[in-house]
Amino acid sequence: MPNVWVIAVAVSIMGIAGTTWNVVTVSLRQRIIPAELFGRVNSVYRFLGTGSIALGAIAGGQIAYRFGIRAPYLASVIVGLSSLAIGGPRLYKEVQRYIAPEETPAPPSIT
C-alpha cells in the first residue's frame, strides 16, 4: 500500500504545476497572438488538449492490457521526457524571441 503522505505531496505538486502551466500558457498566448485570432487559437488549443485525453486513455488501456498495469506510467514518463528533450530547447528559443524586452535607447548623457 502506497504511503498516503507521498500521494498527498505528489497530488499537491501536480496541482501547483497544472495551475502554473495554465497561467503561463494563457499569458503567453495573449501576448503573442493577435487579438483577432485569439478565439480561434484558444479553440484549437482546447480541442487538442481535450482530444488528447481520450487518445491517451485508449493508448494507456491498451498498454496496460498488453504489458501490465504499471506499463502506462512508464510509457508516460518516457513520452514526457522525450517530448521535453526534443521540444524543450526549441520552445524555449521561440518563447524568448517573443518575450525579449524591446530595445530602448540609452538616456542622453550630460556633457
Buried (B, 14 or more C-beta within 10 A) or exposed (E): EEEEEEEEEEEEEEEEEEEEEEEEEEEBBEEEBEEEEEEEBBEEBEEEEEEEEEEBEEBBEEBBEEEEEEBBEEBBEEEEEEEEEEEEEEEEEEBEEEEEEEEEEEEEEEE
